Amino acid sequence: MTAVEATPITKEEQSKPLTLRVGAELVGSFIICFAIYAICSLGSAVYGINMAFIALLTGIVYAAVTVIFGSISGAQFNSAVSVAAMLTGKTHVLDGILYIIAQVLGGIGAGAAIRFLLPTSEQVTFKIWMTPTVNGFDKNSVSYSTLGNYGVTLGITLAIAVEVVAGIIIVASALRTTDGHGESKTNHAVAMGLAYGIGTAITYPVTGAALNPARATGIAIFAQNQGLNEEPLQQLWVFWICPVLAAAVVALVVIVAGMIGTKKNVPDTVETIDKVEGNTVLGEASVADGNDGEQDEQSYAQANADESVESN
């Protein structure tokens, strides 16, 4: 019997089913958003609004959930990361769109769960729970109660600036620690935990650290009409535009860097081809010269033979 050769498994064959990957994005986003909502509401009520506490736990939550689901879907959990992955070819467009839908649904589910689980009373209203949890700027900023007394507000310009910078850090970390097919590398979870921790530290005093459209959307829906200083849904557009803008910037840099790298490799390739073609031409010329010499020798020998015959 002849041995049967093993057929190598391609990346496409190794990839998990789309349903499983979308489900992982849905469940992972639910866990992340629910944990962050609980940290910001319950944690702030017990320990006070502590930026270091919130930033550390947010980073840990993202890292832990990335470890759990990273091998299934690549653990994107953020619409900005999905957009950048689509733009750079790491994720198919259809897959990326389904990921984004699943992420938003996960955030909404977490918002609904925290809305109905938080206890309220006449003294402790839902507004009190939501103030440190919802994302917003100006009068909805978590710093407004402190800075507003001094006539200072953190407006939309600062909100956009910090959210875009934090988004660039997060998206760049995600792209850098996933392979060409969007699958997680060994350091992906640690990188994402650090990126989200840093992003939270940058943005929480200004916007409540949205960083993720799904996270901002899930709580904004259920904090609407709850007596906040500003209605969250009216400010939600900022927390979609900024992450997507950050994703576009990072994707553009990656694409341009790839094009420059490709152009640098072209001259070397052309030079190698020229050398190969040159050697081939020289070789053919040498063979031709050799054949001509052999033909001349044969002609000379034939002429001598004819002269000998005539003389005889």
Secondary structure as the mmCIF struct_conf table of DSSP 4:
data_model
#
loop_
_struct_conf.conf_type_id
_struct_conf.id
_struct_conf.beg_label_comp_id
_struct_conf.beg_label_asym_id
_struct_conf.beg_label_seq_id
_struct_conf.end_label_comp_id
_struct_conf.end_label_asym_id
_struct_conf.end_label_seq_id
HELX_LH_PP_P HELX_LH_PP_P1 THR A 2 THR A 10
HELX_RH_AL_P HELX_RH_AL_P1 LYS A 11 GLN A 14
BEND BEND1 SER A 15 SER A 15
HELX_LH_PP_P HELX_LH_PP_P2 LYS A 16 PRO A 17
HELX_RH_AL_P HELX_RH_AL_P2 LEU A 18 ALA A 38
HELX_RH_PI_P HELX_RH_PI_P1 ILE A 39 GLY A 43
HELX_RH_AL_P HELX_RH_AL_P3 SER A 44 TYR A 47
HELX_RH_AL_P HELX_RH_AL_P4 MET A 51 SER A 73
BEND BEND2 ASN A 78 ASN A 78
HELX_RH_AL_P HELX_RH_AL_P5 SER A 79 LEU A 87
TURN_TY1_P TURN_TY1_P1 THR A 88 GLY A 89
BEND BEND3 LYS A 90 THR A 91
HELX_RH_AL_P HELX_RH_AL_P6 VAL A 93 LEU A 117
BEND BEND4 LEU A 118 LEU A 118
BEND BEND5 GLU A 122 VAL A 124
HELX_RH_AL_P HELX_RH_AL_P7 PHE A 126 MET A 130
TURN_TY1_P TURN_TY1_P2 THR A 131 THR A 133
BEND BEND6 VAL A 134 VAL A 134
HELX_RH_3T_P HELX_RH_3T_P1 ASP A 138 ASN A 140
BEND BEND7 SER A 141 SER A 141
TURN_TY1_P TURN_TY1_P3 VAL A 142 SER A 143
HELX_RH_AL_P HELX_RH_AL_P8 TYR A 144 LEU A 147
HELX_RH_3T_P HELX_RH_3T_P2 GLY A 148 TYR A 150
TURN_TY1_P TURN_TY1_P4 GLY A 151 GLY A 151
HELX_RH_AL_P HELX_RH_AL_P9 ILE A 156 ARG A 176
TURN_TY1_P TURN_TY1_P5 THR A 177 THR A 177
STRN STRN1 THR A 178 THR A 178
TURN_TY1_P TURN_TY1_P6 GLY A 180 HIS A 181
BEND BEND8 GLY A 182 GLY A 182
STRN STRN2 SER A 184 SER A 184
TURN_TY1_P TURN_TY1_P7 THR A 186 ASN A 187
HELX_RH_AL_P HELX_RH_AL_P10 HIS A 188 THR A 207
BEND BEND9 GLY A 208 GLY A 208
BEND BEND10 ASN A 212 ASN A 212
HELX_RH_AL_P HELX_RH_AL_P11 PRO A 213 ALA A 223
TURN_TY1_P TURN_TY1_P8 GLN A 224 ASN A 225
BEND BEND11 GLN A 226 GLN A 226
BEND BEND12 ASN A 229 GLU A 230
HELX_RH_AL_P HELX_RH_AL_P12 PRO A 232 GLN A 235
TURN_TY1_P TURN_TY1_P9 LEU A 236 TRP A 237
HELX_RH_AL_P HELX_RH_AL_P13 VAL A 238 SER A 311
#
